[in-house]
Amino acid sequence: MLIPFTQYLRPNGRTRDVKWECTTHEQEIKAQALLDLHAVFECEQLQTGDVSLTCEIKDNEGEMQTLAHEIVPNNQEVVEAVVRLVERAHKTLLENSISIE
């Protein structure tokens, strides 16, 4: 399964769609659960060269709530960070019972 990310590009923030492949079946299940609830995944390279990854979801008031956020060097750590991002976002959603439509 591929996780859709919106990538924000420097210098003006234009966007493009990118996809990250899940590394395990368990990750696929958690990512799909988040996507089924309309969670969005975003990434961007910061001016420091690091990569910022986020998973957010809109609550009943229409406000975006961050479920998980990772900042890592732009290397192999990005792959590991996507795994952590999905894990943390899924856990946050379950623990906080965020009210969503």
N, CA, C and O of each residue as an XYZ file, in Angstrom:
404
protein
N       0.836     -1.178      0.000
C       0.000      0.000      0.000
C       0.884      1.246      0.000
O       1.941      1.277      0.630
N       0.437      2.254     -0.708
C       1.154      3.517     -0.771
C       0.411      4.578      0.047
O      -0.803      4.731     -0.083
N       1.140      5.300      0.877
C       0.565      6.386      1.677
C       0.741      7.682      0.898
O       1.866      8.048      0.560
N      -0.362      8.387      0.607
C      -0.233      9.652     -0.130
C       0.211     10.787      0.790
O      -0.362     10.999      1.859
N       1.228     11.502      0.363
C       1.725     12.679      1.063
C       1.605     13.876      0.129
O       1.776     13.745     -1.083
N       1.311     15.035      0.693
C       1.454     16.287     -0.032
C       2.824     16.827      0.336
O       3.115     17.051      1.511
N       3.659     17.033     -0.662
C       4.992     17.568     -0.432
C       4.999     19.049     -0.779
O       4.592     19.448     -1.870
N       5.467     19.857      0.169
C       5.593     21.300     -0.055
C       7.019     21.576     -0.510
O       7.982     21.174      0.144
N       7.141     22.263     -1.634
C       8.441     22.508     -2.246
C       8.900     23.937     -2.015
O       8.105     24.877     -2.037
N      10.203     24.080     -1.794
C      10.781     25.413     -1.653
C      11.006     25.993     -3.041
O      11.177     25.219     -3.984
N      11.017     27.269     -3.216
C      10.983     28.288     -2.167
C       9.579     28.824     -1.905
O       9.377     29.542     -0.926
N       8.606     28.496     -2.752
C       7.311     29.170     -2.655
C       6.174     28.289     -2.140
O       5.024     28.726     -2.127
N       6.465     27.085     -1.725
C       5.434     26.239     -1.133
C       4.514     25.544     -2.110
O       3.486     24.997     -1.709
N       4.870     25.553     -3.407
C       4.013     24.812     -4.335
C       4.010     23.353     -3.894
O       4.916     22.915     -3.186
N       3.012     22.615     -4.304
C       2.861     21.248     -3.816
C       2.943     20.234     -4.951
O       2.729     20.544     -6.123
N       3.258     19.031     -4.552
C       3.163     17.886     -5.462
C       2.801     16.674     -4.618
O       3.089     16.616     -3.423
N       2.174     15.728     -5.258
C       1.774     14.495     -4.578
C       2.902     13.482     -4.671
O       3.447     13.238     -5.748
N       3.245     12.895     -3.533
C       4.237     11.820     -3.479
C       3.620     10.676     -2.677
O       2.642     10.868     -1.954
N       4.194      9.503     -2.810
C       3.678      8.342     -2.083
C       4.827      7.601     -1.415
O       5.929      7.510     -1.957
N       4.546      7.072     -0.221
C       5.508      6.270      0.522
C       4.925      4.876      0.682
O       3.759      4.716      1.045
N       5.732      3.887      0.414
C       5.256      2.507      0.519
C       5.343      2.023      1.957
O       6.358      2.212      2.627
N       4.269      1.397      2.424
C       4.265      0.805      3.760
C       5.260     -0.348      3.789
O       5.429     -1.067      2.804
N       5.908     -0.511      4.928
C       6.933     -1.544      5.041
C       6.413     -2.835      5.661
O       7.044     -3.883      5.521
N       5.265     -2.776      6.349
C       4.697     -3.984      6.967
C       3.185     -3.981      6.793
O       2.572     -2.949      6.519
N       2.603     -5.164      6.959
C       1.141     -5.277      6.882
C       0.482     -4.493      8.017
O      -0.560     -3.868      7.820
N       1.084     -4.526      9.193
C       0.543     -3.783     10.333
C       0.521     -2.282     10.042
O      -0.439     -1.591     10.380
N       1.580     -1.789      9.417
C       1.622     -0.376      9.056
C       0.533     -0.062      8.032
O      -0.090      0.997      8.104
N       0.298     -0.958      7.089
C      -0.757     -0.761      6.095
C      -2.117     -0.606      6.765
O      -2.898      0.273      6.403
N      -2.393     -1.457      7.734
C      -3.683     -1.424      8.434
C      -3.849     -0.090      9.168
O      -4.909      0.531      9.097
N      -2.813      0.344      9.865
C      -2.889      1.602     10.616
C      -2.992      2.802      9.675
O      -3.775      3.720      9.919
N      -2.210      2.794      8.613
C      -2.267      3.893      7.644
C      -3.640      3.956      6.988
O      -4.193      5.041      6.810
N      -4.191      2.806      6.628
C      -5.504      2.790      5.990
C      -6.578      3.284      6.947
O      -7.495      3.992      6.533
N      -6.477      2.920      8.225
C      -7.436      3.409      9.222
C      -7.387      4.929      9.298
O      -8.429      5.580      9.377
N      -6.194      5.495      9.276
C      -6.050      6.953      9.303
C      -6.626      7.579      8.035
O      -7.349      8.573      8.102
N      -6.308      7.001      6.894
C      -6.821      7.535      5.624
C      -8.335      7.426      5.548
O      -8.992      8.316      5.007
N      -8.898      6.348      6.082
C     -10.361      6.178      6.084
C     -11.047      7.284      6.880
O     -12.204      7.615      6.624
N     -10.325      7.857      7.851
C     -10.863      8.949      8.659
C     -10.454     10.314      8.097
O     -10.625     11.343      8.751
N      -9.915     10.306      6.880
C      -9.523     11.517      6.142
C      -8.322     12.232      6.747
O      -8.197     13.451      6.626
N      -7.439     11.478      7.398
C      -6.182     12.062      7.851
C      -5.360     12.440      6.624
O      -5.458     11.804      5.575
N      -4.556     13.477      6.770
C      -3.680     13.914      5.676
C      -2.231     13.813      6.126
O      -1.898     14.074      7.282
N      -1.389     13.433      5.191
C       0.043     13.316      5.425
C       0.742     14.380      4.597
O       0.438     14.564      3.419
N       1.687     15.084      5.226
C       2.409     16.159      4.543
C       3.895     16.041      4.849
O       4.298     15.545      5.902
N       4.704     16.513      3.892
C       6.153     16.528      4.100
C       6.753     17.746      3.421
O       6.210     18.273      2.450
N       7.880     18.176      3.951
C       8.617     19.275      3.324
C      10.054     19.260      3.809
O      10.351     18.830      4.924
N      10.930     19.733      2.957
C      12.318     19.902      3.352
C      12.467     21.296      3.945
O      12.102     22.292      3.320
N      13.000     21.354      5.144
C      13.199     22.623      5.829
C      14.463     23.306      5.330
O      15.284     22.681      4.658
N      14.621     24.573      5.651
C      15.818     25.308      5.236
C      17.093     24.722      5.827
O      18.183     24.944      5.300
N      16.961     23.980      6.911
C      18.124     23.327      7.525
C      18.556     22.095      6.738
O      19.638     21.554      6.967
N      17.705     21.651      5.805
C      17.960     20.427      5.063
C      17.229     19.236      5.645
O      17.092     18.206      4.984
N      16.752     19.365      6.890
C      15.972     18.291      7.501
C      14.611     18.178      6.820
O      14.184     19.068      6.084
N      13.951     17.063      7.086
C      12.628     16.820      6.524
C      11.602     16.830      7.654
O      11.807     16.207      8.696
N      10.508     17.536      7.440
C       9.385     17.580      8.374
C       8.259     16.720      7.806
O       7.870     16.874      6.648
N       7.741     15.812      8.636
C       6.627     14.944      8.261
C       5.504     15.147      9.263
O       5.752     15.169     10.469
N       4.279     15.295      8.789
C       3.141     15.447      9.699
C       1.972     14.588      9.247
O       1.820     14.270      8.067
N       1.162     14.226     10.214
C      -0.129     13.588      9.967
C      -1.155     14.380     10.755
O      -1.044     14.525     11.972
N      -2.156     14.893     10.049
C      -3.187     15.728     10.682
C      -4.570     15.231     10.292
O      -4.757     14.528      9.300
N      -5.529     15.630     11.118
C      -6.916     15.264     10.869
C      -7.812     16.430     11.266
O      -7.515     17.157     12.214
N      -8.893     16.601     10.545
C      -9.828     17.689     10.836
C     -10.832     17.213     11.885
O     -11.427     16.145     11.745
N     -11.018     18.023     12.950
C     -11.984     17.669     13.984
C     -13.376     18.177     13.611
O     -13.560     18.755     12.539
N     -14.351     17.964     14.489
C     -15.744     18.360     14.196
C     -15.919     19.860     14.037
O     -16.877     20.306     13.406
N     -15.007     20.644     14.599
C     -15.092     22.097     14.464
C     -14.391     22.576     13.198
O     -14.351     23.777     12.931
N     -13.844     21.662     12.425
C     -13.162     22.030     11.191
C     -11.720     22.431     11.391
O     -11.071     22.892     10.452
N     -11.207     22.265     12.593
C      -9.820     22.617     12.906
C      -8.910     21.413     12.657
O      -9.265     20.277     12.971
N      -7.740     21.678     12.090
C      -6.770     20.607     11.879
C      -6.081     20.290     13.205
O      -5.616     21.189     13.906
N      -6.022     19.019     13.532
C      -5.360     18.538     14.733
C      -4.161     17.693     14.313
O      -4.304     16.775     13.506
N      -2.995     17.993     14.848
C      -1.804     17.213     14.531
C      -1.809     15.929     15.342
O      -1.857     15.956     16.572
N      -1.760     14.814     14.645
C      -1.702     13.513     15.304
C      -0.265     13.098     15.577
O       0.018     12.459     16.590
N       0.645     13.460     14.676
C       2.052     13.110     14.839
C       2.902     14.024     13.966
O       2.454     14.523     12.933
N       4.144     14.229     14.410
C       5.076     15.098     13.681
C       6.485     14.555     13.886
O       6.860     14.191     15.000
N       7.248     14.502     12.829
C       8.643     14.036     12.875
C       9.518     15.030     12.125
O       9.119     15.545     11.080
N      10.686     15.296     12.642
C      11.712     16.061     11.926
C      12.977     15.216     11.956
O      13.476     14.851     13.020
N      13.484     14.914     10.764
C      14.645     14.034     10.661
C      15.582     14.525      9.556
O      15.172     15.289      8.682
N      16.848     14.081      9.600
C      17.752     14.397      8.494
C      17.226     13.798      7.186
O      16.526     12.785      7.191
N      17.569     14.434      6.082
C      17.095     13.991      4.770
C      17.997     12.868      4.256
O      18.830     13.065      3.371
N      17.800     11.688      4.839
C      18.555     10.502      4.441
C      17.687      9.276      4.726
O      16.461      9.380      4.734
N      18.298      8.135      4.958
C      17.548      6.898      5.217
C      16.620      7.029      6.423
O      15.652      6.277      6.539
N      16.898      7.966      7.316
C      16.053      8.151      8.500
C      14.623      8.544      8.132
O      13.709      8.345      8.932
N      14.413      9.097      6.943
C      13.062      9.489      6.521
C      12.159      8.263      6.460
O      11.005      8.322      6.885
N      12.673      7.155      5.936
C      11.879      5.937      5.841
C      11.454      5.473      7.228
O      10.293      5.125      7.442
N      12.393      5.468      8.170
C      12.089      5.062      9.540
C      11.119      6.051     10.191
O      10.270      5.654     10.990
N      11.243      7.322      9.854
C      10.365      8.338     10.425
C       8.930      8.176      9.937
O       7.991      8.439     10.688
N       8.749      7.749      8.697
C       7.391      7.505      8.195
C       6.742      6.376      8.995
O       5.558      6.446      9.324
N       7.507      5.352      9.301
C       6.992      4.249     10.120
C       6.561      4.780     11.486
O       5.465      4.474     11.957
N       7.418      5.573     12.116
C       7.080      6.147     13.434
C       5.881      7.075     13.338
O       5.024      7.080     14.222
N       5.816      7.864     12.261
C       4.717      8.808     12.069
C       3.375      8.081     12.054
O       2.434      8.489     12.734
N       3.293      7.023     11.291
C       2.046      6.251     11.209
C       1.714      5.644     12.568
O       0.571      5.706     13.021
N       2.718      5.059     13.213
C       2.498      4.456     14.539
C       1.983      5.489     15.537
O       0.988      5.254     16.223
N       2.660      6.628     15.617
C       2.290      7.662     16.584
C       0.952      8.287     16.261
O       0.167      8.558     17.170
N       0.668      8.525     14.991
C      -0.611      9.117     14.605
C      -1.757      8.186     14.968
O      -2.774      8.628     15.503
N      -1.599      6.920     14.686
C      -2.645      5.942     15.007
C      -2.849      5.851     16.518
O      -3.982      5.815     16.998
N      -1.750      5.814     17.258
C      -1.825      5.749     18.725
C      -2.471      7.007     19.299
O      -3.309      6.913     20.196
N      -2.100      8.164     18.802
C      -2.678      9.424     19.275
C      -4.175      9.460     19.024
O      -4.946      9.870     19.891
N      -4.582      9.036     17.853
C      -6.003      9.006     17.514
C      -6.771      8.128     18.497
O      -7.828      8.520     18.991
N      -6.245      6.955     18.777
C      -6.911      6.027     19.695
C      -6.912      6.549     21.129
O      -7.937      6.488     21.807
N      -5.778      7.059     21.594
C      -5.660      7.509     22.989
C      -6.504      8.744     23.290
O      -7.042      8.881     24.389
N      -6.617      9.631     22.326
C      -7.293     10.900     22.590
C      -8.739     10.921     22.122
O      -9.451     11.897     22.358
N      -9.171      9.880     21.477
C     -10.537      9.831     20.973
C     -10.934     11.154     20.333
O     -11.969     11.733     20.659
N     -10.106     11.612     19.431
C     -10.365     12.898     18.759
C     -11.700     12.817     18.042
O     -11.957     11.878     17.288
N     -12.534     13.794     18.280
C     -13.868     13.836     17.698
C     -13.785     14.308     16.256
O     -13.398     15.443     15.975
N     -14.156     13.409     15.346
C     -14.111     13.747     13.940
C     -15.435     13.431     13.284
O     -16.245     12.671     13.816
N     -15.643     14.015     12.138
C     -16.876     13.763     11.397
C     -16.848     12.405     10.752
O     -17.807     12.019     10.084
